[in-house]
Amino acid sequence: MLGTPMRSTAARALVDQLMIHGVDHVFCVPGESFLSVLDALYERSLATTIFRNEGGASMAAEAYAKATGRPGVCFVTRGPGAANAFAGVHVARHDSDPLILFIGQVKRSVKDREAFQEVDYRAMFGGHTKWTAEIDDSRRIPEYLSHAFQVACSGRPGPVVLSLPCDMLEEEVAASFTPRYLEIETAPASEDMARLAALIEQSVRPALVLGGTRWDEGSRAQVREFAEAFDLPVATSYRRAPLFDALHRCYVGDLGLNANPSLVERLRNSDLVIVLGGRLGEIPSQGYRLFDIPTPQTAFVHVFPQPEEFGRVYAPTLAIHSSPRAFARALRELTPPTSRPWRDETARAHEEYLRFSSSFAPSGDVDLARVIIWLRENIPAEAVICNGAGNYASWLHRYYRFRRFATHIAPTSATMGYGVPAAIALQRLHPERLIVSLAGDGDFLMNGQEFATAAQYRLPIVFIICDNASYGTIRMHQEANFPGRVIGTDLLNPDFASYARAFGGWGALIERTDDFPSAFAQARESGLPSILHLKIDPDRITPTATLSDIRRAALSRLQSAAVE
């Protein structure tokens, strides 16, 4: 029974549909274009987190989706609000996460007059979403929402945008109760698994690369059991490290920026590479140089939930149309070959990873390598680290060892400003867990106003700001291409510890590495959102390079070219 229709406003019907589809949290910046929805959220007591900027709200909803696998839901107002929210839609698209963005719209009676803040959202978002539509008939709300959730979660997940004319939301409708959306798992055919088994049997140097979305704890555990039984070396794609325990004997590292050169070389020389769940985009493919295009130099197995991806860049030896969850279950059908000549190499590769994630050259009074190593050895394995974009993240990727599922929430699109709202979403989702936001100085201030949101909800997030007084990543590329010609990358920053206190939080300035542990402990003891302001050496731009070295190398190259 779907229930007897009841009279309701369209706004209430919409919120009821959200709850039917399992939505337990909404992220929002309020606007007059959807006041009736705000009232319906109040009436239904649906948990809502209010942000200071729509970019923060949409990124928080995206982070919720990344952490749970369920659609993140965000409401913003028309025009400028929608423009601000685009950043979260961009992340959801590139990261393959289900996001549903609702945008208030002008009244239907004034459409196409360029009314106040009117925008054609199909034109604005159409090329970047899985579906963009406008609900101009309140009776079709159940239909539109059913389709929106199904589209956002099916195949390769992604964003959906629905605009809501404000007068439509106030209409009275007969609300019907539709079924919840279905999570459809496309499973591999038995002949695909047989071909995979044969490829593994013939291999001498195989490797497994994990990435993408549509994972859960169960599929992660099943892949671990498969790797153990087959002694396979397992790498993770860019910012997908929590898909495998870093201390497991089969783990060999991540394919991100500044990846371990020995890992890159191992994969380049493998005779069988199985890419499970990911697209192997520009960063994990090391700038599309890891494998030949379109036909890789190795046997190449690609497992992905959306068939359009096959052959988009790499022509696979074997294409398996399957979600990671269904594929992980099917792996139980495979029997390990009696001869596994790669076993010793797997052990050796794991040891190389451990050395790579421990070795560092000391730098400055605040050594970011030592800070990250302290974190990995002292905070709980279930703690969640959120970050945005910037060279500071190179230290996190290299030195932190993720042990648990969904404990790193960061955009594979490398979007600045993501870590602050993501941490807020995760602390709201997991009030009992430690949530750490790691950011650069430029990165933090892209959405630094959301520290006010953390303070308003009294969220005890620890925000760590790595301050090198610059847009460091851009400065690095600037020095490599136009050495010594610095423009636009120097930053004058506030005292971030005072910034935290101004909002009612806790803050500390850290100018020596040895002061970090006690400051971290005090931040936790405060029970408040806190900022640890790390003053780091602006010259040390990556774990292995300085700006001075990059500039000298670029100048030498230019001088050599001039002589020639």
C-alpha positions as CSV (number, residue, x, y, z in Angstrom):
1,M,0.0,0.0,0.0
2,L,1.3,3.4,-0.9
3,G,-1.1,5.2,1.4
4,T,-4.1,7.5,1.0
5,P,-3.3,10.9,-0.6
6,M,-3.6,13.8,1.8
7,R,-4.0,17.6,1.1
8,S,-0.7,19.4,1.7
9,T,1.3,22.3,0.3
10,A,3.8,21.4,-2.4
11,A,6.7,22.4,-0.1
12,R,5.5,20.0,2.6
13,A,5.0,17.3,-0.1
14,L,8.6,17.9,-1.3
15,V,10.0,17.6,2.2
16,D,8.0,14.5,2.9
17,Q,9.4,13.0,-0.3
18,L,12.9,13.7,0.9
19,M,12.2,11.8,4.1
20,I,10.7,8.9,2.1
21,H,13.9,8.7,0.1
22,G,15.9,8.4,3.4
23,V,17.2,12.0,3.7
24,D,18.1,12.6,7.3
25,H,20.0,15.9,6.9
26,V,19.8,19.0,4.7
27,F,22.4,21.6,4.1
28,C,21.3,25.1,3.3
29,V,21.6,28.8,3.0
30,P,18.1,30.3,3.5
31,G,16.5,32.4,0.8
32,E,13.2,34.1,0.1
33,S,12.7,32.0,-3.0
34,F,12.0,28.8,-0.9
35,L,10.6,30.1,2.4
36,S,7.8,27.6,2.3
37,V,10.4,24.7,2.1
38,L,12.2,26.2,5.2
39,D,8.8,26.2,7.0
40,A,8.2,22.6,6.0
41,L,11.7,21.6,7.3
42,Y,10.8,23.2,10.6
43,E,7.5,21.5,10.7
44,R,8.9,18.0,9.9
45,S,11.9,18.6,12.2
46,L,14.3,17.4,9.5
47,A,17.9,18.1,10.6
48,T,19.2,21.2,8.8
49,T,22.6,22.8,8.9
50,I,22.7,26.5,7.9
51,F,25.8,27.8,6.3
52,R,27.1,31.3,5.6
53,N,27.8,30.8,1.9
54,E,26.1,28.5,-0.7
55,G,29.5,27.2,-1.7
56,G,30.0,25.9,1.8
57,A,26.5,24.4,1.9
58,S,26.9,22.5,-1.4
59,M,30.4,21.3,-0.5
60,A,29.1,20.1,2.9
61,A,26.3,18.2,1.1
62,E,28.8,16.7,-1.3
63,A,31.0,15.6,1.7
64,Y,28.0,14.0,3.3
65,A,27.5,12.0,0.1
66,K,31.2,11.0,-0.1
67,A,31.1,9.8,3.5
68,T,27.8,7.9,3.4
69,G,27.3,6.9,-0.2
70,R,23.8,8.4,0.1
71,P,22.7,11.5,-1.7
72,G,23.7,14.8,-0.1
73,V,20.8,17.4,-0.3
74,C,21.3,21.1,-0.5
75,F,18.9,24.0,-0.8
76,V,20.0,27.5,-2.0
77,T,18.3,30.5,-3.4
78,R,18.1,31.7,-7.0
79,G,20.7,33.5,-9.0
80,P,23.8,34.4,-6.9
81,G,23.0,31.6,-4.5
82,A,23.0,29.1,-7.3
83,A,26.2,30.5,-8.7
84,N,27.9,30.1,-5.4
85,A,26.7,26.5,-5.1
86,F,28.2,25.5,-8.4
87,A,31.5,24.6,-6.7
88,G,29.9,21.7,-4.9
89,V,28.2,20.5,-8.1
90,H,31.6,20.5,-9.8
91,V,33.1,18.4,-7.0
92,A,30.2,15.9,-7.1
93,R,30.6,15.5,-10.9
94,H,34.3,14.9,-10.8
95,D,34.3,12.8,-7.7
96,S,31.2,10.7,-8.8
97,D,29.2,11.4,-5.6
98,P,25.4,11.7,-5.5
99,L,24.3,15.3,-4.8
100,I,20.8,16.8,-5.2
101,L,20.8,20.6,-5.3
102,F,17.4,22.4,-5.0
103,I,17.4,26.0,-6.2
104,G,14.6,28.5,-5.6
105,Q,13.2,30.1,-8.7
106,V,11.1,33.1,-9.7
107,K,7.4,32.9,-10.0
108,R,6.1,31.1,-13.1
109,S,4.1,34.2,-14.1
110,V,7.3,36.3,-14.6
111,K,9.5,33.7,-16.2
112,D,11.6,34.7,-19.2
113,R,11.4,38.4,-18.4
114,E,14.9,38.4,-16.7
115,A,13.0,38.9,-13.4
116,F,14.9,39.5,-10.2
117,Q,17.8,37.0,-10.0
118,E,16.2,34.8,-12.7
119,V,18.5,32.2,-14.3
120,D,17.9,29.4,-16.8
121,Y,19.3,26.6,-14.7
122,R,19.3,24.0,-17.5
123,A,21.7,26.3,-19.4
124,M,23.7,27.1,-16.3
125,F,24.2,23.5,-14.9
126,G,23.2,21.3,-17.9
127,G,26.6,20.3,-19.0
128,H,27.8,19.5,-15.5
129,T,25.0,17.4,-14.0
130,K,23.4,14.1,-14.7
131,W,20.1,15.8,-14.9
132,T,18.8,19.4,-14.6
133,A,15.1,20.2,-14.5
134,E,12.5,22.5,-13.2
135,I,9.3,21.4,-11.3
136,D,6.7,23.7,-12.7
137,D,3.7,21.4,-11.8
138,S,3.4,20.7,-8.1
139,R,1.5,17.5,-8.8
140,R,4.6,16.0,-10.3
141,I,6.9,16.5,-7.2
142,P,6.9,12.8,-6.3
143,E,7.8,11.9,-9.9
144,Y,10.6,14.4,-10.2
145,L,12.1,13.5,-6.8
146,S,11.9,9.8,-7.5
147,H,13.8,10.3,-10.8
148,A,16.3,12.7,-9.2
149,F,17.3,10.2,-6.6
150,Q,17.5,7.3,-9.0
151,V,19.6,9.3,-11.5
152,A,22.0,10.7,-8.8
153,C,22.7,7.2,-7.4
154,S,22.7,4.9,-10.5
155,G,25.7,3.9,-12.6
156,R,28.4,6.5,-12.0
157,P,26.8,8.7,-9.3
158,G,26.7,12.4,-9.7
159,P,24.8,15.7,-9.2
160,V,21.2,16.5,-10.1
161,V,19.8,20.0,-10.0
162,L,16.1,20.8,-9.5
163,S,14.7,24.4,-9.6
164,L,11.6,25.3,-7.7
165,P,9.4,28.2,-8.7
166,C,8.4,29.9,-5.4
167,D,4.7,30.1,-6.3
168,M,4.6,26.4,-7.2
169,L,5.8,25.5,-3.7
170,E,2.9,27.3,-2.1
171,E,0.2,25.4,-4.0
172,E,-2.0,22.9,-2.3
173,V,-1.6,19.3,-3.6
174,A,-2.8,15.9,-2.9
175,A,0.5,14.4,-1.5
176,S,1.1,10.8,-2.5
177,F,3.7,8.5,-0.9
178,T,5.9,6.9,-3.5
179,P,8.4,4.1,-2.9
180,R,12.0,4.9,-1.9
181,Y,14.6,4.9,-4.8
182,L,16.4,1.7,-5.5
183,E,20.1,1.2,-5.4
184,I,20.7,-0.9,-8.5
185,E,23.9,-3.0,-8.4
186,T,25.1,-4.1,-11.8
187,A,27.0,-7.4,-11.3
188,P,29.7,-9.0,-13.5
189,A,28.8,-11.9,-15.8
190,S,30.3,-15.3,-14.9
191,E,32.2,-15.3,-18.1
192,D,33.8,-12.0,-17.2
193,M,35.0,-13.5,-13.9
194,A,36.3,-16.6,-15.7
195,R,38.4,-14.3,-18.1
196,L,39.7,-12.4,-15.1
197,A,40.8,-15.6,-13.4
198,A,42.6,-16.7,-16.6
199,L,44.4,-13.3,-16.9
200,I,45.6,-13.6,-13.2
201,E,46.7,-17.2,-13.8
202,Q,48.8,-16.1,-16.8
203,S,50.3,-13.0,-15.0
204,V,53.7,-12.6,-13.4
205,R,53.5,-9.0,-12.2
206,P,49.8,-8.2,-11.5
207,A,48.5,-5.1,-9.6
208,L,45.1,-4.0,-8.3
209,V,44.2,-0.3,-8.2
210,L,41.2,0.7,-6.2
211,G,39.2,4.0,-6.7
212,G,35.9,5.5,-7.4
213,T,32.7,5.4,-5.3
214,R,29.8,3.0,-4.5
215,W,31.9,1.2,-1.9
216,D,30.9,0.2,1.6
217,E,32.6,-1.6,4.6
218,G,31.5,-5.0,3.3
219,S,33.0,-4.6,-0.2
220,R,36.2,-3.1,1.2
221,A,36.5,-6.2,3.4
222,Q,35.8,-8.6,0.5
223,V,38.5,-7.0,-1.6
224,R,41.0,-7.2,1.3
225,E,40.2,-10.9,1.6
226,F,40.7,-11.3,-2.2
227,A,44.1,-9.5,-2.0
228,E,45.2,-11.6,0.9
229,A,44.3,-14.9,-0.8
230,F,46.0,-13.9,-4.1
231,D,48.9,-12.0,-2.5
232,L,48.1,-9.1,-4.9
233,P,49.8,-5.7,-4.5
234,V,47.1,-3.1,-3.9
235,A,47.4,0.6,-4.7
236,T,44.7,3.2,-4.2
237,S,43.8,6.0,-6.6
238,Y,44.1,9.7,-5.8
239,R,42.4,10.5,-2.5
240,R,40.9,7.0,-2.2
241,A,43.4,5.7,0.4
242,P,40.8,4.6,2.9
243,L,39.7,1.9,0.5
244,F,42.5,-0.3,1.8
245,D,44.3,-0.5,5.2
246,A,47.7,1.2,4.8
247,L,49.4,-1.2,7.2
248,H,48.1,-4.3,5.4
249,R,50.9,-6.4,3.9
250,C,49.4,-6.0,0.4
251,Y,49.2,-2.2,0.4
252,V,51.8,-0.5,-1.8
253,G,50.7,3.2,-1.8
254,D,48.6,5.7,-3.5
255,L,48.7,7.1,-7.0
256,G,48.3,10.8,-6.2
257,L,50.4,13.9,-6.7
258,N,54.1,13.2,-5.8
259,A,53.4,9.5,-5.8
260,N,56.2,7.1,-4.8
261,P,58.4,6.8,-7.9
262,S,59.0,3.1,-7.3
263,L,55.2,2.5,-7.2
264,V,54.7,4.4,-10.4
265,E,57.5,2.3,-12.0
266,R,56.1,-1.0,-10.7
267,L,52.7,-0.2,-12.2
268,R,54.2,0.9,-15.5
269,N,56.0,-2.5,-15.7
270,S,53.1,-4.7,-14.5
271,D,51.8,-7.3,-17.0
272,L,48.2,-7.1,-15.6
273,V,46.5,-4.0,-14.0
274,I,43.0,-4.3,-12.6
275,V,41.4,-0.9,-12.1
276,L,38.4,-1.4,-9.7
277,G,35.9,1.4,-9.4
278,G,37.9,4.3,-10.6
279,R,38.3,6.1,-13.9
280,L,42.1,6.4,-13.7
281,G,41.9,10.1,-14.5
282,E,44.7,12.7,-15.0
283,I,46.2,12.6,-11.5
284,P,46.3,8.8,-10.8
285,S,47.5,8.1,-14.3
286,Q,50.3,10.5,-13.6
287,G,49.3,13.0,-16.3
288,Y,48.1,10.2,-18.6
289,R,51.7,9.0,-18.8
290,L,51.4,5.8,-16.8
291,F,49.8,3.7,-19.5
292,D,49.8,4.0,-23.3
293,I,46.7,5.6,-24.9
294,P,44.4,4.2,-26.2
295,T,45.9,0.7,-25.8
296,P,47.8,0.2,-22.6
297,Q,51.1,-1.6,-22.8
298,T,49.8,-4.2,-20.3
299,A,46.8,-6.4,-19.9
300,F,44.2,-3.9,-18.6
301,V,41.0,-4.9,-16.7
302,H,38.6,-2.1,-16.0
303,V,35.7,-2.6,-13.6
304,F,33.3,0.4,-13.6
305,P,29.5,0.9,-13.0
306,Q,28.9,3.0,-16.1
307,P,29.7,1.4,-19.5
308,E,30.3,4.8,-21.3
309,E,33.6,5.0,-19.4
310,F,35.1,2.0,-21.1
311,G,37.4,3.1,-23.9
312,R,37.0,6.8,-23.1
313,V,40.7,7.0,-22.5
314,Y,42.0,3.4,-22.2
315,A,40.8,0.5,-24.4
316,P,40.5,-2.3,-21.8
317,T,41.6,-5.9,-22.4
318,L,38.6,-6.8,-20.3
319,A,35.7,-4.4,-19.5
320,I,33.5,-5.5,-16.6
321,H,30.3,-3.5,-16.2
322,S,29.8,-3.7,-12.4
323,S,29.6,-1.6,-9.3
324,P,32.4,-2.2,-6.8
325,R,30.0,-3.7,-4.3
326,A,28.7,-6.4,-6.7
327,F,32.2,-7.1,-8.1
328,A,33.6,-7.5,-4.6
329,R,31.0,-10.2,-3.9
330,A,31.8,-11.9,-7.2
331,L,35.5,-12.2,-6.2
332,R,34.6,-15.0,-3.9
333,E,34.1,-17.2,-6.9
334,L,37.8,-17.0,-7.8
335,T,40.4,-19.5,-6.6
336,P,44.0,-18.3,-6.1
337,P,46.5,-19.9,-8.5
338,T,48.8,-22.4,-6.8
339,S,51.8,-20.5,-8.2
340,R,51.9,-16.8,-7.3
341,P,55.4,-15.6,-8.5
342,W,54.6,-12.1,-7.5
343,R,54.3,-12.8,-3.8
344,D,57.8,-11.7,-2.8
345,E,57.4,-8.5,-4.9
346,T,54.2,-7.6,-3.1
347,A,56.0,-7.9,0.2
348,R,58.9,-5.8,-1.1
349,A,56.5,-3.1,-2.5
350,H,54.8,-2.9,0.9
351,E,58.2,-2.3,2.6
352,E,59.0,0.4,0.0
353,Y,55.7,2.1,0.9
354,L,56.5,2.0,4.6
355,R,59.9,3.5,4.0
356,F,58.5,6.2,1.6
357,S,55.9,7.2,4.2
358,S,58.5,7.5,6.9
359,S,61.5,9.2,5.3
360,F,61.7,13.0,5.2
361,A,64.2,15.8,5.0
362,P,63.8,18.2,8.0
363,S,62.4,21.6,7.1
364,G,61.9,24.8,9.1
365,D,60.9,25.4,12.6
366,V,57.5,23.7,11.9
367,D,58.1,20.5,10.1
368,L,54.9,19.4,8.4
369,A,56.2,15.9,7.9
370,R,56.7,15.5,11.7
371,V,53.3,17.0,12.3
372,I,51.5,14.5,10.0
373,I,53.5,11.6,11.4
374,W,52.5,12.7,15.0
375,L,48.8,12.7,13.9
376,R,48.9,9.3,12.4
377,E,50.5,7.9,15.5
378,N,48.3,9.7,18.1
379,I,44.8,10.2,16.8
380,P,42.2,7.4,16.6
381,A,42.1,5.3,13.5
382,E,38.4,6.2,13.0
383,A,39.2,10.0,13.1
384,V,38.2,11.7,9.9
385,I,40.5,14.1,8.0
386,C,39.0,16.6,5.6
387,N,41.0,18.8,3.3
388,G,40.7,20.9,0.1
389,A,43.5,21.7,-2.3
390,G,47.0,22.9,-2.0
391,N,50.6,21.6,-1.8
392,Y,50.3,21.1,2.0
393,A,48.2,18.0,1.1
394,S,51.3,16.4,-0.4
395,W,52.5,15.8,3.2
396,L,49.1,14.3,4.2
397,H,49.1,11.9,1.3
398,R,52.7,10.8,1.8
399,Y,52.9,10.5,5.6
400,Y,49.4,9.8,7.0
401,R,48.3,6.1,7.0
402,F,44.6,5.7,6.6
403,R,43.4,2.5,8.3
404,R,39.6,2.8,8.2
405,F,36.9,3.2,5.6
406,A,35.7,6.8,4.8
407,T,38.2,8.5,7.0
408,H,39.6,10.8,4.3
409,I,37.1,13.2,2.9
410,A,38.7,15.4,0.1
411,P,37.9,16.3,-3.5
412,T,39.6,14.4,-6.3
413,S,38.9,17.6,-8.3
414,A,41.3,19.4,-5.9
415,T,38.8,22.1,-5.1
416,M,40.0,24.8,-2.7
417,G,37.8,25.7,0.3
418,Y,36.4,22.2,0.6
419,G,37.9,21.0,3.9
420,V,36.1,23.5,6.2
421,P,32.5,22.8,5.2
422,A,33.3,19.1,4.7
423,A,34.5,18.9,8.3
424,I,31.3,20.6,9.5
425,A,29.2,18.0,7.6
426,L,31.2,15.1,9.1
427,Q,31.1,16.4,12.6
428,R,27.3,16.8,12.3
429,L,27.2,13.2,10.9
430,H,29.5,11.8,13.5
431,P,29.3,13.9,16.7
432,E,31.2,11.3,18.7
433,R,34.3,11.2,16.4
434,L,37.3,13.4,16.0
435,I,37.1,15.4,12.9
436,V,40.2,17.3,11.6
437,S,40.2,19.9,8.9
438,L,43.6,20.4,7.2
439,A,44.0,23.4,5.0
440,G,46.5,25.9,3.6
441,D,46.1,29.5,4.3
442,G,44.7,30.4,0.9
443,D,42.6,27.2,1.0
444,F,41.1,27.9,4.4
445,L,40.0,31.4,3.6
446,M,38.1,30.3,0.5
447,N,35.4,29.1,2.9
448,G,36.9,30.3,6.2
449,Q,33.6,32.1,7.1
450,E,32.2,28.7,7.8
451,F,34.2,28.6,11.0
452,A,31.3,30.7,12.3
453,T,29.0,27.8,11.4
454,A,31.2,25.4,13.4
455,A,31.0,27.8,16.3
456,Q,27.3,28.3,16.0
457,Y,26.7,24.5,16.3
458,R,29.5,24.1,18.9
459,L,31.3,21.5,16.8
460,P,34.7,20.6,18.3
461,I,36.5,20.3,15.0
462,V,40.3,20.9,15.0
463,F,41.2,23.1,12.0
464,I,44.9,23.0,11.2
465,I,46.0,25.8,8.9
466,C,49.4,25.5,7.2
467,D,50.4,29.1,6.6
468,N,53.2,29.8,4.1
469,A,51.7,33.2,3.2
470,S,51.1,32.3,-0.4
471,Y,49.0,30.5,-2.9
472,G,51.9,27.9,-2.8
473,T,50.8,25.6,-5.6
474,I,50.4,28.5,-8.0
475,R,53.7,29.9,-6.8
476,M,55.4,26.6,-7.5
477,H,54.1,26.5,-11.1
478,Q,55.0,30.2,-11.5
479,E,58.6,29.6,-10.5
480,A,58.8,26.6,-12.8
481,N,57.5,28.5,-15.8
482,F,58.4,32.1,-15.1
483,P,61.2,32.0,-12.5
484,G,61.5,35.0,-10.3
485,R,58.6,36.8,-11.9
486,V,56.2,36.6,-8.9
487,I,52.8,38.2,-9.2
488,G,49.5,37.5,-7.4
489,T,50.7,34.6,-5.2
490,D,51.8,36.4,-2.0
491,L,49.2,36.6,0.8
492,L,48.9,38.8,3.9
493,N,47.1,36.6,6.4
494,P,45.4,37.3,9.7
495,D,46.3,35.9,13.1
496,F,44.2,32.7,12.6
497,A,44.3,31.9,16.4
498,S,42.7,35.3,17.1
499,Y,40.3,34.7,14.2
500,A,39.2,31.5,16.0
501,R,38.7,33.3,19.3
502,A,36.7,36.1,17.6
503,F,34.1,33.5,16.7
504,G,34.0,32.0,20.2
505,G,36.4,29.2,19.4
506,W,39.9,28.3,20.6
507,G,43.1,29.1,18.8
508,A,46.9,28.7,19.1
509,L,49.8,29.9,17.0
510,I,52.5,27.2,16.5
511,E,56.0,28.3,15.5
512,R,57.8,25.1,16.6
513,T,57.0,21.5,15.8
514,D,57.5,20.4,19.4
515,D,54.6,22.7,20.4
516,F,52.1,20.9,18.2
517,P,51.2,17.9,20.5
518,S,50.3,20.1,23.5
519,A,48.4,22.6,21.4
520,F,46.4,19.8,19.8
521,A,45.6,18.3,23.2
522,Q,44.4,21.8,24.5
523,A,42.3,22.2,21.4
524,R,40.6,18.9,22.1
525,E,40.2,19.7,25.8
526,S,38.5,23.0,25.0
527,G,35.5,21.3,23.4
528,L,35.2,24.1,21.0
529,P,36.0,24.5,17.3
530,S,39.7,25.4,17.3
531,I,42.4,26.6,15.0
532,L,46.0,25.5,15.1
533,H,47.9,28.1,13.1
534,L,51.1,26.5,11.8
535,K,53.7,28.9,10.4
536,I,55.6,26.9,7.8
537,D,58.6,27.6,5.7
538,P,57.4,29.2,2.5
539,D,60.4,27.9,0.6
540,R,59.6,24.2,1.3
541,I,56.8,23.7,-1.2
542,T,56.6,19.8,-1.3
543,P,58.1,17.1,0.8
544,T,61.0,16.8,-1.6
545,A,61.4,20.3,-3.3
546,T,62.0,23.9,-2.4
547,L,60.9,27.0,-4.4
548,S,64.6,27.9,-4.6
549,D,65.5,24.6,-6.2
550,I,62.6,24.9,-8.7
551,R,63.6,28.5,-9.6
552,R,67.3,27.6,-10.1
553,A,66.3,24.6,-12.3
554,A,64.0,26.8,-14.4
555,L,66.6,29.6,-14.8
556,S,69.2,27.0,-15.9
557,R,66.8,25.6,-18.4
558,L,66.0,29.0,-19.9
559,Q,69.7,29.9,-20.0
560,S,70.5,26.6,-21.9
561,A,67.7,27.3,-24.3
562,A,69.0,30.8,-25.0
563,V,72.5,29.5,-25.7
564,E,71.1,27.0,-28.2
